[in-house]
Amino acid sequence: MNDLVEVMLYVKNVDAEAKFWQNIGFSLIEAGKIGNYSFAKVSPTDNSSLSLCIYDIKFIKENSPEVADNVPSIMFHSDDIDSLRSKMIKLDITVGDLQQMGDNKVFNFKDPNDLYFAVSNK
């Protein structure tokens, strides 16, 4: 295996999800259609080894129903967690309280499809 990681998100609205991630600083790497269904790939940076691959949940239910209900638990890391949280609040994103956990600061946020993600400063 290599160090490329693609996390698949199954959502109701691919375009809204891709725009959400772009609004908080991700780059759109690829977007298109598979048959009648949209997909998109976003990454924290253009050369990141991590990508979020966003698929229409209807496509997944038709082609891989056994994984359609899988929801990843993802924690991102930020060098400036306070600024990132403030940016999300200004974008009217639902964010949790900033919590101190030992030496780490952590908060969570919700995307347009009601999936939650966490952010840590480490």
Buried (B, 14 or more C-beta within 10 A) or exposed (E): EEEEEEEBBBBEBBBEBBBBBEEBEBBBBEBEEEEEBBBBBBBBEEEBEBBBBBBBBEBBBEEEEEEBEEEEEBEBEBEEBEEBBEBBEEEEBEBBEBEEEEEEBBBBBBBBBEBEBBBBBE
